[in-house]
Amino acid sequence: MLDENRERAQLAEMIWITGRAAHSGYDGEMNFDVESFSGLPVIGGGDVCGPDGCGPAEGAGTAGSTGTAESTGDADFAHPAIELSDGTSIPQLGFGTWRLTERDDDALAAALETGYRHIDTATVYKNEEMVGRVLGSSGLDGVYITTKIHPTDEREPAEVMAASLEALQVERVNMWLLHNTSDRNVDIWRAMIEEQEKGHTASIGVSNLSIAEIDELIDATGVAPVMNQFRLGLSLHDPEFVAALRERGIAPEGYSPLRATNLDDPHIIDVAQNLDVDPADVVIAWHMAKGYIVIPKSATASRIRSNAYASRLTLSEQHIAQLDRMERTA
């Protein structure tokens, strides 16, 4: 198991860095043949995850099956994806931009080059223009964009949305979240529904709201958020809260997964040593295995890459059960 996971990690890094994941693997310099690793599993190519678990999208291979990068044809991290209750899908792995500034173009560019296809920003991050600039110059189409409206913003929600669209250089975003709770929740939520009806956002959701606050929105408008983004890690895992969200058709999304986890916990250390990976890699892999959308953030290119590769790490049922025992230790 140690050697297999070490080889799989090396395989992933080599093929992703050289940008040859969907090709033969030979670049004229490394003499690297993907087919020589045909016995190693490639996880996540083309998967779509719904309330009942994850499975292959149409035309894709089975998640967790044995294959090669060439056989999946998956050259980025747009998959696996989570199917939301409104019929749209969101890449399960995202790139968080909290604390990235207008000068952090290189970090976002590195994320896109690595293969992230889901970018999370917000008006209060004050980096939407940077995100729009880097996305615009990337030449990429179909990158999933999430932004947020904060309740302390004194502008009308329609003005906030217009400013976000202009900064991001798009006609609509994929997801618009109510960033935090306040006594204006229902009023802002009504305005967000209107912006969705105008076609300015494909989906609407919330961030950092309790079940009671979410139910208030549903009772007042008849419209449920499709996602709740909140701080989630192995040390803050609340299965009852997650179950309540899923009962309402709301997908859980975790931010600050590494900050919300005690990386020195013996449960993580044991699994990491068993798989010959870093504890941080185990955290990302656990989120993926649990079907949680996860948006790790880093400004360091090497960590940006390793977070992405960790999303394809295989955890056994025994590993997951062992990690679940860490619940709410922080």
C-alpha positions, 0 to 999 in steps of 0.5 A: 500500500505504501509503495502503491500510493507513493507511485500514484502520487508521483504519477499524478504530479508528473502527468499534471505538471507536464500537462499530459494527463489526456495524452500518451505521457511522453514529452521528449524529455522525461521519457515518461510513459503513463501506460507503464502505470496502468495498474494504478487507480486514477480516482474521480475522472468524470464522477458526479455525486448526488445525495445517494453518493458518487458515480460516473457521469455519462461516458465516464469510468467508474470512480475508484476503478483501475485505469490510467490518466489517459483512459479517463481523459481527465485533464483538470479537476472539474470532476468529480462534481456534486449534483445540486438540488437545482439540477446544476453541478459544482466541482467538488474541489475548489480553490479558495481566494480568502486573503489573496490580494490584487497582487496574488495573480500568480497564486490563482494562475498556478491554481488554474494551471494545476487544473482547478476549475472552481474558484471561490471569491467574495465581495469582502475579499476585495479581489474579484477584479484580480479573479476576473483579470486572471480568468480573462487572461487564462483563455479557459472557458467553463470555470465555476465561479462562486462569489458572495454578498455580505449582509454588512454591504449597504448597497442594494443586492442588485448593485452588489451583483452588478459590481461583482459581474463587472469585476469578474468580467462575466455575464453571470456567476455559477453560485451566489452566496449570502456570506453571513447571517444578520437580521436582513437575511430574508430581505437579502435572500428575496433579492438574491432570488430575483437576481437568479430569476434575471439570469445573473447567477445560476444558483444561490446558497448561503454561508455560515447559517444555522439550520434555524436560519436556513429554515427561516429563509425557506419558510419565508420564500419557499426557496431553499439554498442549494448549498451552505458553505461553512468552516469544516474540518475533521476537528469540527465535523458535525454529522448531525448538522450535515445530515440536517442540511442534506435532508433539506437538499442542501450540499455542504461545502467546507472552507478552511479544511486544514485550519479546522483540523488538528493535523497532529491528531494521532488518527490523521498521523496514522492514516498519513503514515499508512498511505505515505502522504502528508496529514494535510493530504489526508484531510482533503481526501477525507472531504472528498470521500465524505462527498463534501465540497471543499475549497482549500486555500493557499498562495504557495504553488507547491501547496496548491498542487499538493491540495489538488493531487490529494483530492485523488487520494484513495481512502479505504472504508477503514481509513474513513471510519478511523478519521470519523472518530476525530469528530468534534475534538477541537 
